């Protein structure tokens, strides 16, 4: 999973923070899959001594689904790969303003010239 996350970070521009309204990319180890979700809300879990949050997400799937996961800040900001139900996961907000591989990324490249992008492998 660590290698897969490294490949994701080379192909996608991520944000350091996660806020309401952000689009997050969720990587799941088994079965290896990627999906997007929109952050709907954060609510502090006051029943726990440590800092945990109820993170409400709308999965951008067909049909769209709403889920609420209880996570630590490190888990929903991409700082930590974590386990839910025995499956390893990674979540981080995507920076849609900054696109890796945009024409301005490489000065001197002719306009319209295609840049090869990193390839992600969803299967081991």
Secondary structure, DSSP 4 states (H G I P E B T S, - for coil): -HHHHHHHHHHS-B-SS--TT-EEEEEETTTTEEEEEEEEEEEE-TTSSS--EEEEEEE-SSS-EEEEEEE-HHHHTTS--EEETTEEEEEEEB-SSS-TT-GGGSTTPPTT-----PPP-S--
